[in-house]
Amino acid sequence: MIYLFLFVILLGLHFIFFASFVDSGTNAVILAANFLFAFNGVKVYRRESLNKFILYLFGYLLLFVFVFLLSKANLLFAIFVILYSAIFNIRRLLPYLIILIFSLVFVTPYWLQVSVLLGAFYFFADNIYKTTYSRFFVVLFSIGFISIILIIFPILYIFLQVTPQSLLSAFKNNEFQQALFNSLITSGISSLIILIFGVPFAYVMARKNFSGKGVLDNLINLPILIPQTVVGVALLVVLGPKSPVGEFMFKNCRLAIANGYLGIIAAQIFVSSPFLIRSAINAFEGVDQKLEDASRTLGASEFNTFMRISLPLAASGIFSGFILALARALSEVGSLMVIAYHPMTAPIYIYDQFIQYGLSEIQPMAVLLVISCLWAFIGLHWLRHQLVRKAK
């Protein structure tokens, strides 16, 4: 009897509110969605509490007001009603549907990006609460996640603006391939140079106290403080074609530092060295000095102690610094525009294409560069994990 009663009520309401506003096809879909909603509503009424049944009806009312009346998305309303009635009792999925509906209704131009980010936020916040049972930590996480949104949203948006065809076309661009190759090679070389010279320096800074150590410690961070264009100007004055170093290198080795690979590497070393050196210092400071003292007590030399005890135990932190230095070198633009615009690295080439052809031309290249950086980042972290596991 209750099903017959609901059928009559729904049929009357449907013809009052829906049938006169939509076409026949959409009308049939909405009618089917309403009957599915009523059918599941009876189940909720019989199996759940009255409050939950009222909440079930309230959700339908919100969909009707915001999607059907205000947004006038008739077919979308029917789809949402079907989804809502189907997963109302699945607590894990219902919040994601609410996020999707909110995104489509209130932030339509960015609904996909907002859905992904808010869905990720809910997933992490829910897991934090289940782990800690602390609303305080959830609030702190919510505040901090705003910065994550500001970072991820532009990247996610540009990824969803390009097509596979445009990515393939950009990948086949020989000039872009050469620029990307230049970036990867020069950043790799500069990071290795910093690794070779920076790790011994970091070990001394971590283990010994001496006069002027505080000054050196502050100088490590100096490249971070100086604007990139100023870095380029300073390097050009020291290493340019009219400088003593530049003239000597060109006359005796036929190598041009400015507007050459050596200029790129010099700029990358300057801007990225603090990341590796600082990470190495922190890594060595985290090694228990008692282990080193025990090694030397047993007869090992300082060199053997460094190679067999200190360096393996600090390797994880040093490798993390290497990854940061590589990423910073790979993304350098400002100083290279002054000292070595040519041969172009990938960021410089993208900037050059933007100046010449505009935003639409460079979007696929920008996405390819981000993908390349992500794969390099993932590969290096995998290698770091393997090295740490072998060291243990």
VEXLUM-563924 format. One record per residue: residue in one letter; x, y, z of N, C-alpha, C, CB in turn. Coordinates in steps of 0.05 Angstrom, whole numbers, plus 5000, padded with zeros to 4 digits. Each point is the difference from the previous one (the first is absolute). Glycine has a CB too. Layout:
N
AXYZXYZXYZXYZ...
***
This chain:
392
M501649765000498450245000501750255000496449755024I505850254991501750235002501350074973500949895048Y499849904936501150054974498050134981503149605006L494450314995497950124984499550295008497949564994F502250505032499650275010502350184990497649825040L504950084962502350164991499950044970502749825038F496349984947499850024971498150234992500949514995V496850505019498150214994501150285007496249675008I505050355015501150255009502250104981499049885048L502949944946502250074982499050084972503049705026L495150154964498950064974498850284999499149514992G499450555029498850275001502150225002496049805021L505950164997502150205003501750034975500149905049H500349884938501750014976498750174978501749545011F495750424985498650164979499750295008497649584986I502450475040499850285009502750154997496549865033F505750014975502550145002501949954976499649975048F500149804938501949924980498950004972502349745034A495450134962499149944973499650254983497849605018S501450624994499550244984502550174995495550005020F506849914991502450164997502149874982499150195045V500749564950502149854985498749864977502849945041D499049974940499049854977499349725008502850284969S496049575013498949745006502249805008496250094969G506149925017502249815006501150055028501149984952T499550275055501050075026497849945021503150354980N494449705013497849955018499949705008497550384979A503049445002499949715006502449935018497849914956V504550215039502449935017499550105029503050034959I496050215044499450115027497949835014501250464984L496849455001497949835012501249745010496650214970A505249675015501349755008501850055025499849834952A501650405048501750075022498450045026503350214968N494349925029498350045023498949745012498950454981F500449375001499049745010502249845014496550014964L505950005025502249875013500550125027502149894956F497850385046500350145025497949915020502050394976A495549595015497849925018500349715009497050324977F503949505005500449725006502149975022498649874953N503750275044502149985020499250155025503449974963G494850245034499150145024498449825019500050424973V498449405015498549815017501949825015496350014967K505949915020502049835014501350155023500849754958V499850515037501350165021498050035023502950244966Y494649815028498050045021499649755017497750334970R502449445018499649755015502449915015496749874966R505750175023502549895012501550205017500349704961E499350565034501650205015498250165018503250024962S498050175052498550175018498450214985503549925036L494750214979498450214987501750244992496149855028N505950214989501850224994501549964973500550095049K500349664947501549944976498150014975503249715026F494350224978498150024978499450294994497949575014I501950605006499650294995502550114986497050045041L505349874967502550094986500049924971502549975044Y496449794951499849904973498250184983500749535017L497150554994498150184986501250284997496249745018F505350355002501250264999502150024978499250055049G502349734947501949994978498750044973502949705028Y494850174968498550034975499150294997498549525003L500650605018499150284999502250184991496649915036L505850054975502350164992500749974971501849965046L498149794944500449954972498050144982502049565012F495550434997497950134985500450304998496849635014V503950495009500250305001502550094984497750005045F504649884961502550104989500649904971501750035046V497549734948500649894973497850054981502849655021F494750294987497850034981499050294997498649535012L500950605011498850274999502150214993496649855033L505650164982502050214997501949954977499750085048S501449684950501949954978498649924974503349865034K494150064968498449914977501449784984498150464997A503349375017501349764988498249765003504750195009N493349794974497949805004501049724999496950324980L504649614999501049734997502149945022499250024951L502450175056501949975022498649955026503250294976F494549845028498449955024499249715002498450484999A500649414979499249725000502349815006496450124967I505949945021502349835005500850015030501650084953F498450165058500850035028498049865019502250444988V495249585005498049865016500549705000496750364990I503949534987500649714998502449935016498049994954L504150165044502549945015499550045030502850154960Y495850065047499550065028498549775013500150494991S497749434996498449785012501449745001496050244983A505849714998501549754998502149975022499249994951I502250235055502249985019499650155026503049964960F494450105047499550145024501049855025496050214978N503749535022500849845023503049924999495349835002I506150244977502949944998501550245010499349684960R501350335065501250245012502650084988497749875042R503849944948502650074988499850154974501949605022L495950344963499750124973498350255001500549554981L497750485037498250235001501450265001496749715022P505450334995501450265000501250074973501049925048Y500049894937501250064974497950094980503649665009L493950224994497850094982499250295007498449524996I501650545030499450275009502050204989497849825041I504750104960502250174989499650044970503249845036L496249954950499550024971497750184993501849544995I496050435020497750174995500650295006497049625011F504350435011500850285008501850124978499749885048S502249974941501850104980498550074974503749735021L494650094971498550044975498150245001500449514991V498450535033498050215003501250275005496949665017F505150365000501050265009502650094987497849905043V503849914947502550084987500249854973502350085045T495749974939499749854975502550004982495250105003P506150134992502350004982502349835010498750464986Y501549505040502349855011499049755016502650435003W495149464989498849805016501849755003495550174985L505949754994501649765001502450045019498649884953Q502850355044502350055017499150025030502250244961V495649915043499150035028499149735012498650474989S500149374994499149745010502449825008496050034970V506149975014502349855006501450095026500749924951L499650355051501450115024498449975025502250324970L495249735029498349975024499749705007497650434988G502349404992499949725005502549905014497149944960A505250165031502549935013500150115029502350004955F496750245048500050125027498349835019500650454980Y497049475011498349845017501249735007496050234980F505349655000501349745004502150025022499149874952F502750335046502150025020499050095027503150114963A495050085037498950105025498549775015499650464981D499049385004498549785012501949805012496350074968N505949875018501949805010501550115024500549824954I500150445047501350125023498249985024502550324970Y494949745026498249985023499749725010497550404983K502449414999499849725008502549905015496949924961T505350205032502649925012500450135027501949934955T497450335047500650155024497650055018503650224975Y493949775014497650075013500250285013499149525009S502250664977500550275009499050204979504049855028R494150314980499050214982502150224997495349905013F506450135007502050214999501949954977499750065049F501249694948501849934977498650034973502549695031V495050254969498550034975499850304992497349585010V502350595010499850294995502750104990496550055036L505749864977502750094991500549904972501649985047F497649774947500449904973498350164980500949545019S496750534988498350154982501250284993496049765019I505250365001501350264995502449974982498550165045G503149644960502449954984499449914972502349895041F495449974955499349894974499450224980498349595022I501150654988499550234982502550054983496750205033S505749784980502550054985500449784979502050225040I497149534966500249794981498250054976501149685037I496550434968498250064978501250224982496149885030L505150324982501250214985502349904982498850325036I502549474973502249884984498949824978503050025041I495149804966499149804982498050104979500849675036F497550524972497950094982501050104973497450115041P504650074958500950094973501149774983501050455020I500549374993501249774985497749824990504250025028L493949924989497849824992498450134978499849815046Y499850454956498450144980501350004972498250305036I504449754964501450004974500149724988502750405014F497549405003500049724990497449934986503149875037L494750234974497449944988499250184977498749845045Q503150354948499450184978501249904973499950385033V502049434969501349914976498949734991504250255013T496149694961499049754989502449824994496050234980P503649515018502249814993501250084973497749645026Q500750454956501150084973502050235003495749844978S503650365038501850235003502549925015496150305000L503749525019502449905014501849854981497449965042L501549874941501649864980501350184981497049615004S501650604987501150194981502450165013495550044978A504150035048502150145014502449825004496650295023F502949464983502249815005501749964975497249775035K501550254941501549964975501550254992496549674986N503350545029501450254993503049965007495850285010N505949734969502849955003501350215018500149784956E499250465042501150225016499449955030499750324961F497849605044499249955028501549765011495550204991Q504849594993501549765008502950085007497149714971Q504250455013502750095005500150165026501050004951A497150185053499950175024499749825025498150394973L500149425025499649825023502549835005495149984989F506249934990502549855004502150185013499049724959N501250535033501950195012499450035030500450244956S497149785051499250045028500849765017496250294986L503249475004500549765015503049955003495749814984I505850234995502949955001501450205018499849814954T499750455042501450205016499249995029500150294959S497449675047499149985028501249755014495850244989G504549544996501349775011502950045006496849724975I504650415006502950065004500450205023500849924951S497650295050500350195022499449885027498850364968S499349465034499349875025502249815009495250044989L506149824992502249835006502450165010498449674966I502150565022502250175009499650095028500850154953I496749945053499450085027500349775020496850354982L502449415009500249765017502949955007495949814979I505950205001502849945004501450195019500149804955F499350465042501350205016498450085025502150174958G495349795041498450095023499949815023497450244967V502749505028499849805021502450025019497449704969P505050315022502350035019499750265017502949744968F496450475018499650265015497949975021501450254959A496449625034497749975019500949835024496750044962Y505049765033500949835022501650165021500049604969V501850575020501650175018498250195016503949964968M494250165018498150185013498449875021499850264958A499549495039498449855019501649905024497049874962R505550085034501649875021501950185015499649594973K501250635016502150165012499150285006503449734976N497650385046499550285007502650154996496449875034F503450364953502450164994499250294997502349604978S499650575023499550294998498950064972503750105033G494250054966498850084974497949804990504250244990K495349555025498149804991497250124996502649645023G496650544995497450124997499750174974499750015050V502550124943500050154975499649824976503050355021L498649434978499749814978497249874999504949915004D494050045020497449885001497950184988501349755041N499050514963498150204988500550034970499750235044L502949754948500650044972498849774983504250245013I495449534999498949774985497250084988502549685030N496050484985497350074992500050254982498349805042L504050324953500150254985498749974972504150125025P496549674960498749984973497050005000503949754986I494950175036497150005002498950295003500149545021L501550634992499150275006500450194976501149925047I500850024936500750194978498049954977504950015013P493950204976498349974976501449874977497550415014Q501149434970501249844979501350184979496649655008T502250574985501250174979502750125010495450114983V504749955043502550105012502249784998497450315031V501849444974501849784997501149994972497549745036G500850284944500950004973501950234993495749784988V503750455023501850234995502749965013496050304998A504049605027502549955014501749794985497850125043L501049674948501449794985501150104974497249655022L501250524965500850114974502450195003495349974984V504850185038502350175006502549845005496950345019V502849434995502349845007500949814977498550035048L499549864938500649794980499450094972499049675035G500250574960499350094974502350014980496450265021P503149794954502149994979502250215005496649834968K502850395045501950215005501449995027497350294970S501949515046501349965026502649844997495550025022P506350004997502549844998499549704997502350355027V495849554988499449714999498949934972499249985050G498950184941498849954974502050014977495850185018E506050024983502050034979501949775001499650495002F501249435022501949775002498849744989502150235041M495449724967498849754991499649994970497749975044F501650264944499650014971502649984985495850275007K506349875002502550004986501549735002500350495008N499649395015501649765005498449744996502750265031C494749754974498449754998497950024978500849915048R498950324940497950054980497249945011503349894964L496350185062497549965013498850275008501549545016A496050504978498650245008498349935024500050194953I500449965069498449955024497250124997504249985028A495850284967497450144995498949904973501550415026N495849554974498649894977501249744991498950464985G501649375035501149734995499149815023504050194974Y496649565023499249805020501450065027499349664964L503250445035501350065025498650225015504449864979G494550345007498550215013497549895013501850334967I496849495020497649885011500749855026498049964954I504149885045500849845023500950185023501449624969A500150595025500850195021497650125014504250104974A493949995011497650125012498449805016499750324962Q500149435028498549805014501449925026498249834957I504450165043501549945024499650215021503549764973F496650495018499750235019497349995014503050284971V494849685014497350025012499149755015498950314963S502349455030499049755012501849895022497849914956S504650195047501949895019498950015029503750144970P494950075039499150005028498249775007500350494999F498149414982498149785006501549745007496650224969L505549725016501449765005501850035025499949894951I501550335051501950035022498450015027503250254970R494749895031498450025024498849735008498950484989S500249374991498949735006502249825010496550074965A505949955023502249835008500950065029501549974952I498550295055500750085027498149885020502050424983N495449605011498049895018500249705002497050384988A503749494990500349715000502349915017498049984954F504350165043502349925017499650075029502950094961E495650125045499450065028498149795012500650494990G497949374993498249795010501449745005496450224976V506149755016501649765005501250015028501149954951D498549855064501049995028503150004999495949745016Q505250464997502950044999501449775016499450504996K499149385022501249785016500849774982497350135039L501349834939500749784981502650064987495249914992E505350345001502550084988502349985020497550314969D502049775056502149975020500749715005498350425022A499649414978500549715004501749894977495749965026S503750134949501549914977502950075002495950044972R504650215036502850095002501449875023498850444980T499749505042501249855023500949734992497150265031L501549614950500749734991502250014979495349865009G505750374985502450024982499550104972501749635026A495850434968499450114973501050284998496049704996S504950374980500950284995497650184997504249844978E496250425023497850194996498749964972502350325031F499449634949498949964973498349754999504050234981N496949555031498549754999497450035017504249744994T496050415028497650045016497950164984502849995042F498250224944498250164983498749834978502850405010M498849434977498949854977498249775009504150134975R496549755048498649755008497850055020504149754991I496150475024498050065021498350244994503149795033S498350444965498650264998498450024974503550215028L497949744949498850044974497749814995504450154983P495849595023497749824996497650085017503249634989L497350455036497750075017498750264992502249765038A499350424950498950264991499149994971503050225033A497349564954499549984971497250084993503449644997S494650285019497250064994499550304999498749565021G502350584999499650295001501650144978499249975049I503249934945501650124979498649964973504249925026F494749854969498649954975497550174997501849535001S496850525022497750184999500950284992497749735035G504650364975501150264992500850004971501550075047F499649714943500749984972497550034982503849705012I494050184996497550024985499050295000498849535012L501450615011499150285001501850174983498349935046A504350024955501950164984499549964970503449975037L496149784955499449944972497550144991502349565005A495650435012497550134993500350304998497549645023R504150484995500450294999501650074975499950025050A502149834943501750054976498349974975504149845024L494149964976498449954976498050224995500549515009S498750635012498050214997501150284998497049715025E505750324975501250275000499450154974503649825029V495650434974499450174977501450275001495549774997G504150375026500850285001502950054994496650055033S505249804980502950054995500849914972500949945049L497849854941500749914973499250204978499549535017M498450624988499250204981502250224996495249915012V506550125008502150204999502649884990497950255037I502949524974502749904993500049804978501250085047A496649774949500149784980497149964989504049785023Y495050414962497449974987500249784979498950495008H503449484980500549784981502549855009497950264962P502249485035497949824989497649985020503549744975M494150255015497750025017499549755016498050314967T501349735058498949785016497050004997503850035034A494949774976497149984996498450235011500649515001P499950585024498650245010500450254983500349815046I502250234945500650234983498649984974504450055022Y495549714966498749964974497050055002503549674988I495350245034497150045004499550305003499549555022Y502150594993499750295003500350144973501749975047D500349944937500450124974497649964981505049935006Q493949834995497649944983497650165010501849544991F498050505035497850165011500150294990499949715041I502550414958500450274991499350024970503650075034Q497049734951499650014971497149934992504849894994Y494149905018497549894990497650005020502849724971G497750345054497850025019499649765017497950304968L500149715048499549795020499249734989498750375030S499649634950498949754989502249824988495750234991E506449904999502249844987501749855020500050344964I500349785060501949885019498849815020502650414994Q494749585008498849835020500849704997496250325001P503749564975500949724998502949975009496749934963M505050265030502849985007500450025030501350204956A497149975057500250035029499149745014499150494995V498849384994499149755012502149784996495250134991L506049864985502249814996502350045018498649974953L502150285052502250055019499349925028501450384972V496249675037499149915026500149695002497150425004I501949454975500049715000502949895001495750004973S506150125013502849925000501250035028500550134951C498950105061501050055027498949805020500550494989L496949455008498749815019501349724997495750274998W504749654977501249734996502949995011497149944959A504450285037502750025011499949995031501550264960F496549885051499750015029499349725011498650484997I499549394989499249735009502349804998495250104986G506249924991502249814996502250045021499050004951L501750255055502150055020499149915028501650384972H495949665034499049915027500049705001497250415004W502149454974500249715000502949915004495949984969L505950155017502949935003500950055029500850114952R498350115060500750065028498949785018499950494990H497749425005498849795017501649744997495550214994Q505449734982501649764996502750025014497749934956L503650305042502550035013499849985030501550284962V496549855050499649995028499449715010498350474999R500149394985499349725007502549825000495350074982K506549974998502449854999501950075023499549974950A500550295057501850085022499149885026500950434977K496549525027499149875024500649715000496450345004
***
